[in-house]
Amino acid sequence: MGLASSSAVFATTFQASAEADGGARIGARLESARQVVEARFLEAGDVLSRAVDGVGALIAGLDAIRTNLDAETVTATTGELAQAAATLKSLPDSLDARRQRVGELVKFSDGLAGRIAEMRQHLAYLRVFAINIKITSGGIAAAGPEFAIFAQEIYDCIEMGGAQLDALNNDLTGLDQTLRGALAHEQNLARSCANLLPAVPDALTASATAIAGHHGRIASVAVSVAVLARDVQKKVGGGLAALQIGDITRQRIEHVQAGLGFLNGAGEIATLAPEPRQRAQAFVHRLLGAQLAAMAEDFHREVARIGHNVVGMAADATELLRLRDLASGQAPGQTGQSETNFLRDLEGHVGQALDLVGDMTAGERAAETLSRSAAVSARELTERIAGIQNIRADVQMMALNTTLKCSRIGETGKPLGVIAVELRQHAIHLEKSAAQTTSSLEGLFDAAEALGQGETQGLGRAAAAAAVLSGAVARIGKAGDGVDSALTAAARQGADVVDMLRRAAERFDFHKQIGSVLDDAANQLLDMAGEDEIPTDDIAHALRPLLDRLARQYTMAQEREVHRSLTGGLATVEASAPAAPVVEDEDDVLF
């Protein structure tokens, strides 16, 4: 063999060795890409699956919010709050009327104090006259001991009246203190009421409006959630369909790897002379490069769909969180207390109203108790006045008897007669004061009765308001608990979903991790094949077995199309290829 011939053989052998090494390197890179496909697409499928669950939890949480405050609850609660607000606004009128009635009781008490002072003065005069009778009768011999005994009886009777009057004054003092304390309480309650009204009922009215607005907002959110749910379903479907490219790509990589393995193994191509063998290898490299190029094109397209769907789902999850915030009454961009359901504030307003009604009710019950106590005291005081009136009658009778006795003893009895007349006159004054006191006590009793009747009506209104507010606050509290629970679950799920999808969008850079490897491998194989036309007439018999083995590997319709387009001059290959599980549409391959 000549030098030129030896050099050609060496060059051909060296090129074949270099191409074999290049094929091995391409196969190794394809194997790395295949392993990344297998791992990362499984991870992507898991993320999408968990994202679907998370979005479902978000939607369920928002639906729970709507369920916890349904239309029936809204209607009942708003009506009750409006009714309670109207009742609260009317309470100050009954409070003013009650304070006036308590004031009247205090006035009657003041009047009674004046009457008792008058009776005390009259009794003091009577006591003086009784003592004078006793002293004067001692200087009249004709009067004898009878007048002294009689004067002592008058004195004892007046002292008994004084004791009765002291007891009456003590009772009246206690009643007066009670009445003045009640009046002070009423005045304090009036000031407190003035501070809270009309703010509290206005807040209740605003709360009723807020509930209706909140329900309308939830209804609107529910519609938006339904639309988003459909969008999410579409994106998930698109994402799952696009994930099929992972399994498709893995299989097609394996087919190319198999082709490289067939090419490097023993076979008819290995028996060819160097130059025909080089053309046969170039033909196979071009075919495998074309398969990789078609594979890479599909891969880039479907990966773009995955990225688009993942980003879209992240945006939808973020929007669901915004809708959750709107459903809870949170303003956009709000922080800090933003997770607190606005129903809690509403519950606080109702609680404040209940406190006010409680104070009003306590005042009404105290006034009712005061009414009964004042009425009883008035009756007891009237009985004491009756006792004083009986004493007055005894004193008058004794004074009259004294006058009669004085007339029997002549001129010496005239001084005693004058004293007896004065005694009768002051007894009459005592009688008038007692009568006025009795009249005042009757007025006190009537005022106490009027106070009691007014409080029975007032208690009815306050009790009705308290019952309405209690029912409303219980209903609102229950709804608030349900909404809080739903919001907590939605917040937890939503934050996880958004974070997961955002990280997934950044992590699943399939273009760089896999697509670039496919592009590079395809370009290298095509470079190894060259751009010149490859004559196959003399190497067809050697190519057919390898191409047959490749054709039996194919599972994708596109693989057959690429194969058919490049082996058109080798029709017998297609004819000889056995039936393989061919998928007419790559989207039908399940990951």
VOKE-206940 format. One line per 8 residues: number of its first residue (from 1); their letters; for each residue x, y, z of C-alpha. Coordinates in steps of 0.05 Angstrom, whole numbers. Layout:
<recs>
NUM) A) X:Y:Z ~ ...
</recs>
This chain:
<recs>
1) MGLASSSA) 0:0:0 ~ 26:69:-20 ~ 39:127:28 ~ -21:166:2 ~ -66:106:9 ~ -41:93:80 ~ -52:166:99 ~ -124:163:73
9) VFATTFQA) -137:100:113 ~ -107:132:175 ~ -148:196:165 ~ -212:156:155 ~ -197:113:216 ~ -180:175:258 ~ -244:210:237 ~ -285:148:252
17) SAEADGGA) -253:144:321 ~ -266:218:333 ~ -338:210:311 ~ -346:151:358 ~ -318:192:415 ~ -364:249:396 ~ -423:202:394 ~ -405:176:463
25) RIGARLES) -401:247:491 ~ -468:264:460 ~ -497:201:489 ~ -470:219:558 ~ -500:289:554 ~ -566:260:530 ~ -565:212:589 ~ -556:270:637
33) ARQVVEAR) -613:307:603 ~ -656:244:607 ~ -644:238:681 ~ -661:311:692 ~ -725:302:652 ~ -745:243:694 ~ -732:279:760 ~ -755:349:744
41) FLEAGDVL) -818:332:708 ~ -839:286:764 ~ -826:344:811 ~ -866:391:767 ~ -924:342:766 ~ -922:338:842 ~ -922:414:848 ~ -980:421:801
49) SRAVDGVG) -1019:368:838 ~ -1006:402:905 ~ -1023:470:874 ~ -1090:442:851 ~ -1105:419:921 ~ -1083:486:950 ~ -1126:526:901 ~ -1184:479:917
57) ALIAGLDA) -1174:494:991 ~ -1174:569:977 ~ -1239:564:938 ~ -1270:521:993 ~ -1248:571:1045 ~ -1281:629:1008 ~ -1344:587:998 ~ -1344:574:1074
65) IRTNLDAE) -1342:649:1086 ~ -1403:658:1042 ~ -1438:600:1077 ~ -1424:627:1146 ~ -1460:692:1130 ~ -1517:671:1084 ~ -1574:715:1058 ~ -1622:692:1113
73) TVTATTGE) -1573:710:1167 ~ -1559:777:1135 ~ -1633:794:1130 ~ -1648:773:1201 ~ -1588:808:1231 ~ -1595:873:1193 ~ -1668:877:1212 ~ -1653:864:1285
81) LAQAAATL) -1597:914:1288 ~ -1641:968:1256 ~ -1697:952:1306 ~ -1648:954:1364 ~ -1619:1020:1340 ~ -1689:1051:1338 ~ -1704:1025:1408 ~ -1638:1053:1435
89) KSLPDSLD) -1654:1121:1406 ~ -1721:1120:1442 ~ -1692:1100:1510 ~ -1668:1171:1528 ~ -1741:1194:1526 ~ -1761:1142:1578 ~ -1697:1159:1617 ~ -1717:1233:1619
97) ARRQRVGE) -1787:1216:1642 ~ -1761:1170:1696 ~ -1711:1222:1720 ~ -1769:1272:1725 ~ -1810:1223:1766 ~ -1752:1209:1812 ~ -1743:1285:1817 ~ -1816:1291:1838
105) LVKFSDGL) -1805:1239:1892 ~ -1746:1281:1918 ~ -1791:1343:1918 ~ -1844:1307:1958 ~ -1789:1285:2006 ~ -1766:1357:2013 ~ -1838:1379:2027 ~ -1846:1325:2079
113) AGRIAEMR) -1783:1349:2114 ~ -1816:1418:2120 ~ -1880:1388:2147 ~ -1842:1349:2200 ~ -1804:1411:2221 ~ -1871:1447:2231 ~ -1900:1389:2271 ~ -1836:1386:2312
121) QHLAYLRV) -1845:1461:2328 ~ -1918:1451:2347 ~ -1901:1394:2393 ~ -1847:1437:2425 ~ -1900:1490:2440 ~ -1948:1438:2466 ~ -1893:1411:2512 ~ -1881:1482:2539
129) FAINIKIT) -1955:1492:2552 ~ -1961:1425:2587 ~ -1904:1444:2633 ~ -1936:1512:2645 ~ -2001:1478:2665 ~ -1963:1435:2714 ~ -1925:1494:2744 ~ -1986:1540:2746
137) SGGIAAAG) -2032:1488:2778 ~ -1980:1479:2833 ~ -1992:1551:2855 ~ -2067:1545:2858 ~ -2091:1512:2922 ~ -2161:1500:2894 ~ -2132:1462:2835 ~ -2107:1406:2880
145) PEFAIFAQ) -2063:1348:2855 ~ -2112:1331:2800 ~ -2087:1385:2753 ~ -2015:1365:2764 ~ -2032:1292:2747 ~ -2072:1315:2687 ~ -2015:1360:2663 ~ -1967:1302:2669
153) EIYDCIEM) -2012:1259:2625 ~ -2014:1314:2573 ~ -1938:1319:2576 ~ -1929:1244:2570 ~ -1976:1244:2510 ~ -1937:1300:2476 ~ -1871:1264:2490 ~ -1900:1202:2457
161) GGAQLDAL) -1918:1245:2397 ~ -1847:1271:2396 ~ -1820:1201:2395 ~ -1868:1183:2339 ~ -1845:1245:2301 ~ -1771:1227:2312 ~ -1783:1158:2284 ~ -1821:1189:2226
169) NNDLTGLD) -1763:1237:2213 ~ -1712:1180:2214 ~ -1753:1140:2164 ~ -1761:1200:2120 ~ -1687:1215:2124 ~ -1670:1145:2100 ~ -1721:1151:2044 ~ -1694:1219:2025
177) QTLRGALA) -1623:1192:2020 ~ -1647:1134:1977 ~ -1685:1181:1932 ~ -1627:1229:1925 ~ -1580:1172:1910 ~ -1628:1147:1857 ~ -1632:1217:1827 ~ -1556:1222:1825
185) HEQNLARS) -1553:1154:1791 ~ -1604:1176:1740 ~ -1565:1239:1726 ~ -1500:1200:1717 ~ -1537:1152:1671 ~ -1564:1210:1632 ~ -1494:1237:1622 ~ -1468:1169:1601
193) CANLLPAV) -1527:1161:1554 ~ -1512:1230:1525 ~ -1440:1208:1512 ~ -1461:1143:1478 ~ -1522:1167:1440 ~ -1532:1172:1383 ~ -1463:1143:1369 ~ -1480:1072:1390
201) PDALTASA) -1547:1065:1352 ~ -1515:1100:1293 ~ -1459:1049:1296 ~ -1510:993:1298 ~ -1545:1023:1237 ~ -1478:1028:1202 ~ -1463:956:1222 ~ -1528:933:1192
209) TAIAGHHG) -1510:968:1127 ~ -1440:938:1132 ~ -1468:868:1138 ~ -1510:877:1076 ~ -1451:907:1039 ~ -1406:850:1064 ~ -1455:798:1040 ~ -1459:833:972
217) RIASVAVS) -1384:834:969 ~ -1379:760:985 ~ -1431:745:931 ~ -1390:784:882 ~ -1326:750:905 ~ -1361:682:897 ~ -1375:698:824 ~ -1302:720:814
225) VAVLARDV) -1278:657:849 ~ -1320:614:803 ~ -1289:648:742 ~ -1219:640:771 ~ -1233:567:787 ~ -1250:554:714 ~ -1186:590:693 ~ -1145:550:742
233) QKKVGGGL) -1176:485:717 ~ -1157:505:646 ~ -1087:523:666 ~ -1079:459:705 ~ -1105:418:647 ~ -1057:455:601 ~ -1000:445:650 ~ -1013:371:658
241) AALQIGDI) -1020:362:583 ~ -955:400:573 ~ -921:356:625 ~ -930:298:577 ~ -872:327:539 ~ -827:302:595 ~ -845:229:583 ~ -845:240:508
249) TRQRIEHV) -776:272:511 ~ -749:218:556 ~ -772:163:508 ~ -745:199:447 ~ -678:211:481 ~ -675:137:495 ~ -689:123:422 ~ -632:169:400
257) QAGLGFLN) -587:137:452 ~ -606:69:424 ~ -590:94:354 ~ -521:116:376 ~ -512:49:410 ~ -533:12:347 ~ -485:54:306 ~ -426:40:352
265) GAGEIATL) -442:-34:357 ~ -424:-90:310 ~ -465:-95:247 ~ -466:-90:172 ~ -441:-17:175 ~ -378:-40:211 ~ -361:-86:153 ~ -362:-30:103
273) APEPRQRA) -300:1:76 ~ -278:65:111 ~ -309:115:62 ~ -377:79:55 ~ -378:67:130 ~ -366:142:141 ~ -425:158:95 ~ -469:107:131
281) QAFVHRLL) -451:137:199 ~ -463:207:172 ~ -532:185:147 ~ -550:157:216 ~ -522:219:251 ~ -565:263:206 ~ -626:220:221 ~ -613:222:296
289) GAQLAAMA) -597:296:293 ~ -662:309:257 ~ -700:268:310 ~ -666:310:365 ~ -681:376:329 ~ -755:357:322 ~ -755:334:394 ~ -723:399:418
297) EDFHREVA) -773:441:379 ~ -832:405:411 ~ -797:408:479 ~ -787:483:477 ~ -859:495:456 ~ -889:452:510 ~ -842:478:564 ~ -864:548:547
305) RIGHNVVG) -935:525:558 ~ -915:497:626 ~ -882:562:646 ~ -941:603:623 ~ -989:559:662 ~ -947:559:725 ~ -941:635:723 ~ -1015:641:708
313) MAADATEL) -1033:596:766 ~ -989:636:813 ~ -1024:700:789 ~ -1092:666:800 ~ -1072:644:870 ~ -1050:715:886 ~ -1117:740:860 ~ -1153:690:903
321) LRLRDLAS) -1116:717:963 ~ -1137:787:944 ~ -1209:763:938 ~ -1202:730:1006 ~ -1180:797:1035 ~ -1239:832:1003 ~ -1286:780:1030 ~ -1260:792:1100
329) GQAPGQTG) -1269:867:1094 ~ -1195:882:1087 ~ -1175:941:1044 ~ -1122:930:990 ~ -1052:940:1017 ~ -1076:936:1089 ~ -1028:904:1139 ~ -1024:890:1214
337) QSETNFLR) -1095:876:1236 ~ -1117:862:1165 ~ -1130:788:1178 ~ -1182:806:1230 ~ -1252:795:1205 ~ -1292:859:1204 ~ -1348:820:1236 ~ -1307:824:1301
345) DLEGHVGQ) -1312:900:1299 ~ -1386:894:1286 ~ -1391:846:1345 ~ -1356:899:1387 ~ -1407:952:1368 ~ -1464:905:1387 ~ -1429:890:1453 ~ -1423:964:1467
353) ALDLVGDM) -1497:972:1453 ~ -1512:914:1500 ~ -1471:948:1555 ~ -1513:1011:1546 ~ -1578:972:1547 ~ -1552:935:1608 ~ -1540:1001:1644 ~ -1608:1026:1623
361) TAGERAAE) -1641:962:1646 ~ -1604:963:1712 ~ -1628:1035:1722 ~ -1699:1015:1705 ~ -1697:957:1754 ~ -1668:1002:1807 ~ -1723:1052:1794 ~ -1775:997:1798
369) TLSRSAAV) -1745:975:1865 ~ -1745:1048:1887 ~ -1818:1055:1868 ~ -1838:996:1910 ~ -1795:1019:1968 ~ -1822:1090:1965 ~ -1894:1065:1962 ~ -1883:1021:2023
377) SARELTER) -1848:1078:2060 ~ -1905:1125:2043 ~ -1956:1076:2073 ~ -1913:1066:2135 ~ -1904:1141:2144 ~ -1978:1151:2136 ~ -1991:1102:2193 ~ -1942:1141:2236
385) IAGIQNIR) -1977:1206:2219 ~ -2042:1173:2240 ~ -2011:1158:2307 ~ -1990:1231:2315 ~ -2061:1253:2296 ~ -2088:1207:2350 ~ -2041:1241:2400 ~ -2065:1309:2376
393) ADVQMMAL) -2137:1287:2389 ~ -2118:1264:2460 ~ -2083:1330:2474 ~ -2144:1370:2450 ~ -2190:1329:2493 ~ -2145:1338:2553 ~ -2140:1413:2540 ~ -2216:1417:2536
401) NTTLKCSR) -2224:1380:2601 ~ -2173:1427:2632 ~ -2215:1487:2609 ~ -2278:1457:2640 ~ -2243:1444:2706 ~ -2214:1514:2708 ~ -2285:1543:2701 ~ -2307:1504:2762
409) IGETGKPL) -2254:1533:2808 ~ -2271:1605:2790 ~ -2223:1664:2784 ~ -2163:1626:2808 ~ -2170:1578:2750 ~ -2168:1631:2695 ~ -2092:1627:2684 ~ -2098:1553:2674
417) GVIAVELR) -2156:1565:2626 ~ -2114:1612:2583 ~ -2059:1560:2579 ~ -2110:1506:2561 ~ -2137:1549:2504 ~ -2067:1558:2476 ~ -2056:1484:2483 ~ -2119:1471:2441
425) QHAIHLEK) -2097:1522:2388 ~ -2029:1491:2378 ~ -2061:1422:2376 ~ -2103:1448:2319 ~ -2039:1473:2284 ~ -2009:1404:2294 ~ -2071:1374:2263 ~ -2063:1419:2201
433) SAAQTTSS) -1990:1401:2193 ~ -2006:1327:2201 ~ -2061:1333:2149 ~ -2013:1367:2100 ~ -1961:1314:2114 ~ -2013:1260:2100 ~ -2030:1295:2035 ~ -1956:1298:2016
441) LEGLFDAA) -1948:1225:2032 ~ -2007:1209:1987 ~ -1973:1248:1932 ~ -1908:1210:1946 ~ -1946:1144:1941 ~ -1979:1164:1875 ~ -1912:1187:1846 ~ -1880:1121:1867
449) EALGQGET) -1937:1083:1834 ~ -1928:1124:1770 ~ -1854:1110:1771 ~ -1866:1036:1777 ~ -1916:1035:1720 ~ -1869:1074:1676 ~ -1812:1027:1691 ~ -1854:966:1673
457) QGLGRAAA) -1863:996:1604 ~ -1790:1018:1600 ~ -1765:950:1622 ~ -1806:919:1566 ~ -1772:962:1513 ~ -1702:953:1543 ~ -1713:878:1551 ~ -1735:873:1479
465) AAAVLSGA) -1674:912:1456 ~ -1629:868:1499 ~ -1660:805:1471 ~ -1652:829:1400 ~ -1580:850:1411 ~ -1563:785:1447 ~ -1590:745:1389 ~ -1553:789:1339
473) VARIGKAG) -1487:785:1376 ~ -1493:710:1383 ~ -1508:702:1309 ~ -1452:750:1290 ~ -1404:716:1337 ~ -1419:648:1307 ~ -1411:675:1237 ~ -1347:710:1258
481) DGVDSALT) -1318:646:1286 ~ -1335:609:1222 ~ -1306:664:1179 ~ -1243:668:1221 ~ -1233:594:1215 ~ -1244:595:1140 ~ -1198:655:1132 ~ -1143:622:1173
489) AAARQGAD) -1146:560:1130 ~ -1150:600:1066 ~ -1092:644:1087 ~ -1048:584:1104 ~ -1065:547:1040 ~ -1062:609:997 ~ -994:631:1022 ~ -966:561:1011
497) VVDMLRRA) -995:557:941 ~ -969:626:920 ~ -900:612:948 ~ -897:543:917 ~ -917:567:848 ~ -871:627:850 ~ -812:583:868 ~ -834:532:816
505) AERFDFHK) -835:585:762 ~ -763:603:780 ~ -738:531:790 ~ -766:497:729 ~ -718:527:679 ~ -726:468:631 ~ -699:508:572 ~ -631:515:605
513) QIGSVLDD) -629:448:639 ~ -655:404:583 ~ -672:443:520 ~ -602:471:510 ~ -573:401:516 ~ -621:375:462 ~ -604:435:418 ~ -530:424:426
521) AANQLLDM) -534:349:415 ~ -576:358:353 ~ -528:410:325 ~ -468:366:340 ~ -499:306:305 ~ -519:348:245 ~ -449:378:243 ~ -420:308:245
529) AGEDEIPT) -466:289:187 ~ -445:350:147 ~ -486:389:98 ~ -470:350:34 ~ -518:301:4 ~ -503:230:25 ~ -507:177:-30 ~ -538:113:-3
537) DDIAHALR) -544:67:-63 ~ -483:27:-44 ~ -495:28:31 ~ -570:16:33 ~ -561:-59:48 ~ -518:-40:109 ~ -565:15:134 ~ -629:-26:130
545) PLLDRLAR) -617:-71:191 ~ -600:-11:236 ~ -657:31:209 ~ -704:-28:220 ~ -682:-33:292 ~ -693:42:301 ~ -762:39:269 ~ -782:-15:319
553) QYTMAQER) -763:31:376 ~ -808:88:356 ~ -871:102:397 ~ -886:173:371 ~ -919:190:306 ~ -870:247:295 ~ -811:200:301 ~ -838:160:243
561) EVHRSLTG) -851:223:203 ~ -779:247:212 ~ -754:177:197 ~ -797:172:134 ~ -775:241:109 ~ -701:222:113 ~ -706:150:90 ~ -751:161:30
569) GLATVEAS) -699:132:-16 ~ -698:69:27 ~ -772:50:20 ~ -758:-22:37 ~ -740:0:107 ~ -809:26:121 ~ -841:-33:89 ~ -800:-81:130
577) APAAPVVE) -811:-45:197 ~ -858:-85:242 ~ -918:-53:275 ~ -899:-13:337 ~ -943:22:389 ~ -950:87:351 ~ -983:148:381 ~ -1015:191:328
585) DEDDVLF) -1019:252:373 ~ -966:267:425 ~ -1017:299:470 ~ -1048:230:479 ~ -986:206:515 ~ -998:209:590 ~ -942:228:637
</recs>
